[in-house]
Amino acid sequence: MGYMKEVGEIFQYYSDIGVAAIKLSKELKIGDKIKIQGHTTSFEQNVESIQIEHKAVQKAKAGSEIGIKVDDKVRRHDKIYLVE
């Protein structure tokens, strides 16, 4: 497995639409490969869409609160890592 660096943390999960709300500590962009890791969560996926206040964006900078579609169930306080 490649090097991983933490880029954010989940603060909300909307199970009905499969979207995680994330507070970013580093930039994230479409096409990035991420790993979502928590007590009972562990999977990797590619970032296929990012929304800020319901508007689609190509990338989001540190400090942003974003929504992304996730491939599996996630939980509050799960960490988001960039897989390089």
OpenMM code with the backbone's topology and positions (N, CA, C; nanometers):
from openmm import Vec3, app, unit

residues = "MET GLY TYR MET LYS GLU VAL GLY GLU ILE PHE GLN TYR TYR SER ASP ILE GLY VAL ALA ALA ILE LYS LEU SER LYS GLU LEU LYS ILE GLY ASP LYS ILE LYS ILE GLN GLY HIS THR THR SER PHE GLU GLN ASN VAL GLU SER ILE GLN ILE GLU HIS LYS ALA VAL GLN LYS ALA LYS ALA GLY SER GLU ILE GLY ILE LYS VAL ASP ASP LYS VAL ARG ARG HIS ASP LYS ILE TYR LEU VAL GLU".split()
positions = [
    Vec3(0.0830, -0.1180, 0.0000),
    Vec3(0.0000, 0.0000, 0.0000),
    Vec3(0.0872, 0.1240, 0.0000),
    Vec3(0.0416, 0.2266, -0.0690),
    Vec3(0.1189, 0.3499, -0.0787),
    Vec3(0.1122, 0.4330, 0.0491),
    Vec3(0.1778, 0.5449, 0.0432),
    Vec3(0.1801, 0.6404, 0.1536),
    Vec3(0.0420, 0.7048, 0.1684),
    Vec3(-0.0033, 0.7236, 0.2928),
    Vec3(-0.1323, 0.7868, 0.3162),
    Vec3(-0.1152, 0.9095, 0.4041),
    Vec3(-0.1892, 1.0165, 0.3700),
    Vec3(-0.1872, 1.1332, 0.4572),
    Vec3(-0.3300, 1.1758, 0.4862),
    Vec3(-0.3546, 1.2106, 0.6111),
    Vec3(-0.4890, 1.2480, 0.6521),
    Vec3(-0.5296, 1.3793, 0.5860),
    Vec3(-0.6501, 1.3811, 0.5289),
    Vec3(-0.6984, 1.5021, 0.4620),
    Vec3(-0.8306, 1.5528, 0.5202),
    Vec3(-0.8917, 1.4753, 0.6102),
    Vec3(-1.0167, 1.5232, 0.6673),
    Vec3(-1.0821, 1.4236, 0.7609),
    Vec3(-1.1988, 1.4649, 0.8120),
    Vec3(-1.2747, 1.3829, 0.9059),
    Vec3(-1.4233, 1.3970, 0.8757),
    Vec3(-1.4950, 1.2864, 0.8861),
    Vec3(-1.6390, 1.2870, 0.8616),
    Vec3(-1.7115, 1.3437, 0.9833),
    Vec3(-1.8040, 1.4375, 0.9589),
    Vec3(-1.8823, 1.4895, 1.0707),
    Vec3(-2.0309, 1.4579, 1.0571),
    Vec3(-2.0710, 1.4044, 0.9426),
    Vec3(-2.2112, 1.3665, 0.9241),
    Vec3(-2.2201, 1.2641, 0.8120),
    Vec3(-2.3160, 1.1714, 0.8230),
    Vec3(-2.3382, 1.0735, 0.7167),
    Vec3(-2.4869, 1.0668, 0.6877),
    Vec3(-2.5207, 1.0812, 0.5610),
    Vec3(-2.6596, 1.0758, 0.5169),
    Vec3(-2.6818, 0.9416, 0.4484),
    Vec3(-2.7291, 0.8430, 0.5249),
    Vec3(-2.7389, 0.7065, 0.4732),
    Vec3(-2.8409, 0.6945, 0.3609),
    Vec3(-2.9453, 0.7773, 0.3630),
    Vec3(-3.0484, 0.7675, 0.2596),
    Vec3(-2.9948, 0.8023, 0.1205),
    Vec3(-2.8938, 0.8897, 0.1138),
    Vec3(-2.8365, 0.9270, -0.0164),
    Vec3(-2.6906, 0.8836, -0.0313),
    Vec3(-2.6341, 0.8193, 0.0723),
    Vec3(-2.4970, 0.7678, 0.0641),
    Vec3(-2.3919, 0.8761, 0.0520),
    Vec3(-2.4130, 0.9852, 0.1265),
    Vec3(-2.3206, 1.0991, 0.1203),
    Vec3(-2.2585, 1.1237, 0.2569),
    Vec3(-2.1268, 1.1458, 0.2558),
    Vec3(-2.0542, 1.1812, 0.3777),
    Vec3(-2.0226, 1.3302, 0.3742),
    Vec3(-2.0436, 1.3970, 0.4869),
    Vec3(-2.0031, 1.5371, 0.5026),
    Vec3(-1.8678, 1.5362, 0.5727),
    Vec3(-1.7715, 1.6048, 0.5117),
    Vec3(-1.6323, 1.5978, 0.5564),
    Vec3(-1.5777, 1.7376, 0.5803),
    Vec3(-1.5072, 1.7536, 0.6903),
    Vec3(-1.4317, 1.8761, 0.7171),
    Vec3(-1.2886, 1.8486, 0.6717),
    Vec3(-1.2429, 1.9242, 0.5726),
    Vec3(-1.1096, 1.8994, 0.5152),
    Vec3(-0.9997, 1.9706, 0.5933),
    Vec3(-0.8881, 1.9013, 0.6109),
    Vec3(-0.7681, 1.9630, 0.6674),
    Vec3(-0.6636, 1.9856, 0.5580),
    Vec3(-0.6838, 1.9223, 0.4415),
    Vec3(-0.5960, 1.9393, 0.3246),
    Vec3(-0.6837, 1.9411, 0.1995),
    Vec3(-0.6279, 1.9885, 0.0886),
    Vec3(-0.7028, 1.9935, -0.0374),
    Vec3(-0.7419, 1.8532, -0.0848),
    Vec3(-0.8588, 1.8447, -0.1467),
    Vec3(-0.9064, 1.7204, -0.2065),
    Vec3(-0.9655, 1.7547, -0.3419),
    Vec3(-0.9413, 1.6690, -0.4422),
    Vec3(-0.9948, 1.6975, -0.5750),
    Vec3(-1.0521, 1.5718, -0.6393),
    Vec3(-1.1356, 1.5938, -0.7387),
    Vec3(-1.1940, 1.4826, -0.8123),
    Vec3(-1.0809, 1.4009, -0.8756),
    Vec3(-1.0935, 1.2690, -0.8666),
    Vec3(-0.9902, 1.1795, -0.9190),
    Vec3(-0.8954, 1.1290, -0.8125),
    Vec3(-0.8930, 1.1976, -0.6967),
    Vec3(-0.8076, 1.1506, -0.5868),
    Vec3(-0.8562, 1.0155, -0.5366),
    Vec3(-0.7630, 0.9322, -0.4953),
    Vec3(-0.7974, 0.8053, -0.4315),
    Vec3(-0.7895, 0.8261, -0.2816),
    Vec3(-0.8976, 0.7886, -0.2115),
    Vec3(-0.9003, 0.8074, -0.0671),
    Vec3(-0.9256, 0.6757, 0.0042),
    Vec3(-0.8861, 0.6725, 0.1297),
    Vec3(-0.9191, 0.5612, 0.2194),
    Vec3(-0.9986, 0.6211, 0.3345),
    Vec3(-1.1095, 0.5575, 0.3668),
    Vec3(-1.1903, 0.5999, 0.4806),
    Vec3(-1.1695, 0.4954, 0.5894),
    Vec3(-1.1231, 0.5417, 0.7046),
    Vec3(-1.0804, 0.4509, 0.8114),
    Vec3(-1.1414, 0.4943, 0.9434),
    Vec3(-1.1978, 0.3977, 1.0150),
    Vec3(-1.2523, 0.4246, 1.1481),
    Vec3(-1.2537, 0.2954, 1.2277),
    Vec3(-1.3235, 0.2963, 1.3414),
    Vec3(-1.3287, 0.1767, 1.4273),
    Vec3(-1.3824, 0.0565, 1.3512),
    Vec3(-1.4894, 0.0764, 1.2734),
    Vec3(-1.5504, -0.0357, 1.2006),
    Vec3(-1.5590, -0.0076, 1.0511),
    Vec3(-1.4898, 0.0952, 1.0064),
    Vec3(-1.4910, 0.1356, 0.8661),
    Vec3(-1.3509, 0.1194, 0.8085),
    Vec3(-1.3420, 0.0640, 0.6878),
    Vec3(-1.2125, 0.0575, 0.6206),
    Vec3(-1.2344, 0.0204, 0.4751),
    Vec3(-1.2278, 0.1216, 0.3871),
    Vec3(-1.2354, 0.0948, 0.2435),
    Vec3(-1.1728, 0.2094, 0.1665),
    Vec3(-1.1396, 0.1784, 0.0415),
    Vec3(-1.0819, 0.2790, -0.0479),
    Vec3(-1.1781, 0.3049, -0.1616),
    Vec3(-1.1746, 0.4270, -0.2136),
    Vec3(-1.2539, 0.4614, -0.3307),
    Vec3(-1.1930, 0.5837, -0.3972),
    Vec3(-1.2359, 0.6087, -0.5210),
    Vec3(-1.1970, 0.7309, -0.5905),
    Vec3(-1.3023, 0.8379, -0.5661),
    Vec3(-1.2565, 0.9621, -0.5580),
    Vec3(-1.3488, 1.0745, -0.5413),
    Vec3(-1.4062, 1.1072, -0.6792),
    Vec3(-1.5353, 1.0865, -0.6956),
    Vec3(-1.5988, 1.1083, -0.8253),
    Vec3(-1.6781, 1.2375, -0.8318),
    Vec3(-1.7156, 1.2916, -0.7159),
    Vec3(-1.7837, 1.4211, -0.7133),
    Vec3(-1.7618, 1.4853, -0.5774),
    Vec3(-1.7576, 1.6168, -0.5776),
    Vec3(-1.7437, 1.6946, -0.4541),
    Vec3(-1.8469, 1.8056, -0.4606),
    Vec3(-1.9180, 1.8249, -0.3521),
    Vec3(-2.0119, 1.9359, -0.3453),
    Vec3(-1.9810, 2.0231, -0.2253),
    Vec3(-1.9932, 2.1544, -0.2471),
    Vec3(-1.9857, 2.2525, -0.1390),
    Vec3(-2.1168, 2.3299, -0.1451),
    Vec3(-2.1935, 2.3235, -0.0375),
    Vec3(-2.3248, 2.3877, -0.0326),
    Vec3(-2.4091, 2.3528, -0.1549),
    Vec3(-2.4127, 2.2246, -0.1864),
    Vec3(-2.4953, 2.1678, -0.2948),
    Vec3(-2.4526, 2.2103, -0.4351),
    Vec3(-2.3319, 2.2662, -0.4483),
    Vec3(-2.2785, 2.3011, -0.5806),
    Vec3(-2.1593, 2.2109, -0.6102),
    Vec3(-2.1578, 2.1532, -0.7301),
    Vec3(-2.0484, 2.0647, -0.7698),
    Vec3(-1.9228, 2.1473, -0.7940),
    Vec3(-1.8101, 2.0979, -0.7412),
    Vec3(-1.6797, 2.1633, -0.7618),
    Vec3(-1.5777, 2.0579, -0.8020),
    Vec3(-1.4684, 2.1016, -0.8645),
    Vec3(-1.3611, 2.0103, -0.9062),
    Vec3(-1.2651, 1.9792, -0.7924),
    Vec3(-1.2477, 2.0772, -0.7028),
    Vec3(-1.1596, 2.0557, -0.5880),
    Vec3(-1.2036, 2.1453, -0.4738),
    Vec3(-1.1585, 2.1093, -0.3547),
    Vec3(-1.1924, 2.1856, -0.2349),
    Vec3(-1.0667, 2.2035, -0.1526),
    Vec3(-1.0513, 2.3219, -0.0950),
    Vec3(-0.9284, 2.3496, -0.0202),
    Vec3(-0.9438, 2.3191, 0.1284),
    Vec3(-0.8316, 2.3157, 0.1970),
    Vec3(-0.8287, 2.2909, 0.3415),
    Vec3(-0.9235, 2.3876, 0.4111),
    Vec3(-0.9977, 2.3363, 0.5092),
    Vec3(-1.0919, 2.4190, 0.5831),
    Vec3(-1.2332, 2.4110, 0.5289),
    Vec3(-1.2493, 2.3572, 0.4078),
    Vec3(-1.3818, 2.3449, 0.3469),
    Vec3(-1.4618, 2.2336, 0.4133),
    Vec3(-1.5934, 2.2501, 0.4108),
    Vec3(-1.6840, 2.1426, 0.4488),
    Vec3(-1.7502, 2.0964, 0.3202),
    Vec3(-1.7298, 1.9695, 0.2875),
    Vec3(-1.7740, 1.9165, 0.1584),
    Vec3(-1.8636, 1.7952, 0.1767),
    Vec3(-1.9337, 1.7595, 0.0707),
    Vec3(-2.0091, 1.6356, 0.0655),
    Vec3(-1.9559, 1.5517, -0.0486),
    Vec3(-1.9350, 1.4227, -0.0233),
    Vec3(-1.8982, 1.3305, -0.1309),
    Vec3(-1.9823, 1.2042, -0.1197),
    Vec3(-2.0091, 1.1442, -0.2353),
    Vec3(-2.0743, 1.0133, -0.2390),
    Vec3(-1.9738, 0.9100, -0.1890),
    Vec3(-2.0208, 0.8192, -0.1045),
    Vec3(-1.9322, 0.7135, -0.0551),
    Vec3(-1.9879, 0.5773, -0.0945),
    Vec3(-1.8951, 0.4828, -0.1138),
    Vec3(-1.9308, 0.3494, -0.1631),
    Vec3(-1.9866, 0.2584, -0.0543),
    Vec3(-1.9703, 0.2974, 0.0711),
    Vec3(-2.0118, 0.2116, 0.1817),
    Vec3(-2.0521, 0.3009, 0.2986),
    Vec3(-2.1070, 0.2393, 0.4034),
    Vec3(-2.1482, 0.3141, 0.5222),
    Vec3(-2.0259, 0.3699, 0.5934),
    Vec3(-2.0367, 0.4937, 0.6376),
    Vec3(-1.9299, 0.5579, 0.7146),
    Vec3(-1.9905, 0.6138, 0.8428),
    Vec3(-1.9040, 0.6578, 0.9334),
    Vec3(-1.9501, 0.7070, 1.0626),
    Vec3(-1.8814, 0.8377, 1.0998),
    Vec3(-1.9461, 0.9129, 1.1867),
    Vec3(-1.8847, 1.0363, 1.2372),
    Vec3(-1.7475, 1.0048, 1.2955),
    Vec3(-1.6546, 1.0921, 1.2736),
    Vec3(-1.5167, 1.0838, 1.3244),
    Vec3(-1.4293, 0.9853, 1.2466),
    Vec3(-1.4847, 0.9155, 1.1456),
    Vec3(-1.3980, 0.8379, 1.0558),
    Vec3(-1.3020, 0.9356, 0.9888),
    Vec3(-1.1788, 0.8919, 0.9668),
    Vec3(-1.0765, 0.9764, 0.9043),
    Vec3(-1.0700, 0.9483, 0.7540),
    Vec3(-1.0392, 1.0522, 0.6801),
    Vec3(-1.0210, 1.0420, 0.5346),
    Vec3(-0.8716, 1.0580, 0.5057),
    Vec3(-0.8155, 0.9625, 0.4330),
    Vec3(-0.6738, 0.9667, 0.3969),
    Vec3(-0.6610, 0.9705, 0.2459),
    Vec3(-0.5642, 1.0462, 0.1970),
    Vec3(-0.5296, 1.0466, 0.0562),
    Vec3(-0.4309, 0.9329, 0.0337),
    Vec3(-0.4602, 0.8468, -0.0622),
    Vec3(-0.3718, 0.7335, -0.0947),
    Vec3(-0.2849, 0.7760, -0.2122),
    Vec3(-0.1525, 0.7724, -0.1932),
    Vec3(-0.0612, 0.8179, -0.2992),
    Vec3(0.0235, 0.7033, -0.3518),
] * unit.nanometer
topology = app.Topology()
chain = topology.addChain("A")
for resn in residues:
    res = topology.addResidue(resn, chain)
    for name in ("N", "CA", "C"):
        topology.addAtom(name, app.Element.getBySymbol(name[0]), res)
